Amino acid sequence: MQDAFCDKLLPKTHHKSLLVYPITLHHQTFGYMIADSGTARKKTFPAFRGEVANALNRIDMFEQIKAYNKQLADIASSDVMTGLLNRRGFFAVIHQNYDKHIKNKKTPEIIYSDVNGLKMVNDSFGHAVGDELSIDAARILKSVFSEDYVARIGGDEFII
């Protein structure tokens, strides 16, 4: 079976040796470059091999940049303390989905929530306790409105 594959891939020639060069990136093999000994000795083969390696590295860098851009977008649109959307993220999502909701004859609804007394908690017990109160409020709102977009838009202000 392997001989049939090799015969199909490489015509019978007078060359007795082949150079098989794996095309790999991050321990993943994408294929092989196969050249007879005459071609492998020419200057063009290492240059071509280098171009293939450069192309794979560029593809890898592009994929990394896409992943980093996604991470940056997530960071820019989420509240660090609660993990909810922040003001920017909330309005971006609303802007993206508003037309879809109108088209599906769904009336968008907005609920505004303000945790009363947070300043007093911060002043009396410290900001760490106030932060825990905000985190608890976020968790409760997210569990109640699990199908909706919940965002923290200010210190103790939430919007759903």
C-alpha positions in Angstrom: 0.0 0.0 0.0 2.7 2.4 1.0 4.7 1.6 -2.2 1.6 2.4 -4.3 1.2 5.7 -2.6 4.9 6.6 -3.1 4.7 5.5 -6.8 1.7 7.7 -7.3 3.3 10.7 -5.4 6.7 10.4 -7.0 7.3 9.1 -10.5 10.0 6.4 -10.9 13.3 8.2 -11.5 17.0 7.3 -11.3 17.2 9.0 -7.9 17.7 6.6 -5.0 17.1 8.9 -2.1 14.4 11.4 -1.0 14.4 14.2 1.5 11.2 14.2 3.5 10.8 17.4 5.5 7.8 17.7 7.9 5.8 20.9 7.9 5.1 21.5 11.6 4.1 24.2 14.0 3.7 23.8 17.7 4.2 20.0 17.4 1.4 19.7 14.9 2.3 18.3 11.5 0.5 19.9 8.6 2.1 17.8 5.9 5.5 17.0 4.3 7.7 18.4 1.7 9.3 15.7 -0.4 12.1 16.2 -2.7 14.5 14.0 -4.6 18.2 14.3 -3.7 18.9 16.4 -6.7 16.2 19.0 -5.8 17.2 18.9 -2.2 20.7 20.0 -3.0 19.6 23.1 -5.0 19.4 26.4 -3.2 15.7 26.8 -4.0 14.6 24.0 -1.8 15.9 25.5 1.5 14.5 28.9 0.4 11.1 27.3 -0.3 11.2 25.4 3.0 11.9 28.7 4.7 9.0 30.4 3.0 6.7 27.6 4.1 7.9 28.0 7.7 7.4 31.8 7.5 3.9 31.4 6.2 3.0 29.0 9.0 4.5 31.4 11.5 2.5 34.3 10.1 -0.7 32.3 10.3 0.1 31.4 13.9 0.8 35.1 14.7 -2.5 36.1 13.0 -4.4 33.5 15.2 -2.7 34.8 18.3 -3.6 38.4 17.4 -7.2 37.4 16.9 -7.2 35.7 20.3 -5.6 38.7 22.0 -8.1 41.1 20.4 -10.9 38.9 21.7 -9.4 39.0 25.2 -9.0 42.8 25.0 -12.6 43.2 23.8 -13.8 41.1 26.7 -11.7 43.0 29.2 -12.9 46.3 27.8 -16.6 45.3 28.0 -16.7 43.6 31.4 -16.7 44.7 35.0 -13.6 43.4 36.7 -15.2 43.1 40.2 -18.5 41.4 39.3 -17.7 39.7 35.9 -20.9 41.4 34.5 -20.9 43.6 31.5 -19.8 47.1 32.1 -21.5 50.2 30.7 -19.6 50.0 27.4 -20.3 46.2 27.0 -23.9 46.6 27.8 -24.6 49.3 25.3 -22.6 47.5 22.7 -24.7 44.4 23.1 -27.9 46.3 23.1 -26.9 48.2 20.0 -26.0 44.8 18.3 -29.3 43.2 19.3 -31.9 46.0 19.2 -32.8 45.6 15.6 -33.1 41.8 16.0 -35.5 42.2 18.9 -37.7 44.8 17.0 -37.7 42.6 13.9 -38.9 39.6 16.0 -41.6 41.9 17.5 -40.0 41.7 20.9 -40.2 44.9 22.9 -36.9 45.6 24.6 -37.3 46.3 28.3 -34.8 47.9 30.6 -34.6 47.6 34.3 -32.5 49.9 36.4 -31.4 48.8 39.9 -29.6 50.9 42.5 -28.3 49.2 45.7 -29.4 51.7 48.4 -27.1 52.4 51.3 -23.8 51.2 49.7 -22.1 54.5 50.7 -23.0 54.0 54.3 -21.7 50.4 54.1 -18.4 51.6 52.6 -18.1 54.4 55.2 -19.0 52.2 58.2 -17.4 48.8 57.3 -14.9 49.6 54.5 -14.8 49.2 50.8 -14.0 45.5 50.9 -17.4 44.8 52.5 -19.1 47.2 50.1 -17.4 45.3 47.2 -18.7 42.0 48.5 -22.2 43.5 48.7 -21.9 44.6 45.0 -20.7 41.2 44.1 -23.6 39.5 45.9 -26.1 41.9 44.2 -24.5 41.1 40.8 -24.8 37.3 41.5 -28.4 37.6 42.5 -29.4 39.8 39.5 -27.6 37.4 37.1 -29.3 34.4 38.6 -32.8 36.0 38.4 -32.2 37.4 34.9 -30.1 34.6 33.6 -31.5 34.9 30.0 -30.9 38.7 29.9 -28.0 41.0 29.7 -27.0 42.3 33.2 -24.5 45.0 33.6 -22.9 47.0 36.4 -22.9 50.6 35.1 -21.7 52.3 38.3 -20.6 51.7 41.8 -23.9 50.3 43.0 -26.0 50.7 39.8 -27.0 47.8 37.7 -29.0 47.7 34.4 -30.8 44.7 33.0 
